[in-house]
Amino acid sequence: MILDRVPAVLRAAPERPAVLTAGPRGGTRIAARRGDLADLADACVAGLRRRGLRPGDTLGVAVRPGPRALAVLLAAHRLRLRVAVLDPFAGPEVLRARLALVPPALVVADAAAQAVAGPARRLARRAGLALPPLGDLAPVVATVGRRLPGCAPALDDPDGTPPRAEVPTRGNPGGDARDGDAVIVFTSGTTTRPRAVVHDRASLDAALTAVTDLVDPTPGRPVLGGTLFVLAPALARGATVALPARRPTALAAQLARLEPADTYLTPPALRAALDRGARLTGRGWAGSAPVPAALMRRARRAGARTVTGVYALTEMFPVAAVEEAEKTAFEDSGTPGDLVGAPLPGVTVWTDAGGGDAGGGELLLSGPAGRVRCLGERPDPVIRTGDRARLDTGPDGGPRVVLEGRLKDMVLRGAENIYPGLHEPALHVPGVEVAVLVGVPAAGGAGAGPGGGDDRAGEERLVALVEPSRGADPARLRAALRAPLAGMAGARPDAVVLAAVPRSGRSGKPDRAAASRLAAELLERRNRRRTEGNRR
């Protein structure tokens, strides 16, 4: 298993850097050498054992990405605990709901995530965190890393170890070493009904193996990225991992100084770095949000040898991948939809379309890297993605996935169902940062029936919310959009609005609900201005 290989690789060359962080003026500094990281994982194992955690117990982890988070995950894997990932950026009410759904035997957190008093609260605000005191929410809290006033006792402090909380064990403590729940990752859902995706040890290892086979990290060369799916495969192959700088200017400088063999960034982070003049080296990888072909071309022009978009879900990581040249050729052909590439080895894809795989329908997946279940639900080998998609034939004769949008994002205009993802790629002309198609309620009034009701109730106007690239000329951009808009036929939007597209989550995905509200507000303002102008 990938996570079993990491400690041995770390011990084989303890003096070599394992994890780097961004230093002043774009330089890098060593966050942990390999031997230090191995020692930190051993200390976490000792601390967790001292608190009486047993195989199958749930361990809440609220630690920002970095060496400490990786050490905790390695320790939990060794002790066969189930890790509940408590995102420190999620917010207090979301955290309360998630802890209620998955009560942990212990929560380990860094000082910023606890945010309990004085300096810790100031640190949390600087980091963009907004959590309540974890001690009010969890049976026991332990601190990893630097402690500040008001923080819980250190995980590796024998004198500060409180009695073990009696929390029911969940998971599968028995059976083969590959059995049992490994990690719980929370996805969408309201604060009162969070959704928890469960991966067991086998599916987590299959996912890490798939990433290792896809990326094939080069031993001894730096890899830039910040997730477990970058850290573990790279370290297992003997590569050094650099955590990306948060600020785009610092990230651009970091890329110039480090010259990584592989760079994995979310599309918003990549776009922001390129806006600051970033130069790339080696191979570029982007995922966790839609990856437009135009952005991939920019990365190639910035020096990347290859650029690959990765389609992945919390329920299965990764699913498919496509390189820039193939995606550009697909886009140039005028075929509608967003090509995300051929399924990776071991991934089976199909749709629930009545007309067969050639027709659009919900994309369904199965494979060894797929989640075993969602918490509170029965195991199900079939993953319903919520993405509308079709399968076409790639250059090698194999299937490839073309997304047509989220099923829940469908816009009803008149009697026509419009799937935004089918048409949005055509809007990414030069000068467009990102573009989304959203529905806003159709205006009533003139068509109201005799009973006072709106006979267009439930219908929507289709609006293109287009965010211009920095420095783009609005008049030229509107002119460039005329041809793709004309080619959208029945899906041509009723209005085009130029404005920044709202984002959500750490991956910076477009927030369609917020985009719809913004589009409606901007159109209302436009209509008021026109009405006032006519009155004059």
Secondary structure, DSSP 8 states (H G I E B T S, - for coil): -HHHHHHHHHHHSTTSEEEEEE-GGG-EEEEEEHHHHHHHHHHHHHHHHHTT--TT-EEEEE--TTHHHHHHHHHHHHHT-EEEE--TTS-HHHHHHHHHHS--SEEEE-HHHH--SHHHHHHHHHHT-----GGGTSS-EEE-S---TT---BTT-GGG----------S--SS-TT-SEEEEEE-S--TTS--EEEEEHHHHHHHHHHHHHHH---TTSEEE--SHHHHHHHHHTT-EEE---SSHHHHHHHHHHH--SEEEE-HHHHHHHHHTT----SEEEEESS---HHHHHHHHHTT-SEEEEEE--SSBS--EEEEHHHHHHHHHTT--SEEEEEE-TT-EEEE--TT-TTS-EEEEEESTTB-SEETTS---S-EEEEEEEEEEE-TTSSEEEEEEEEGGG-EEETTEEE-HHHHGGGG--TTEEEEEEEEEE---STTB-TTS-BTTTT-EEEEEEEEE-TT--HHHHHHHHHHHHHTTGGG--SEEEES---EETTTTEE-HHHHHHHHHHHHHHHHHHHHHHHH-
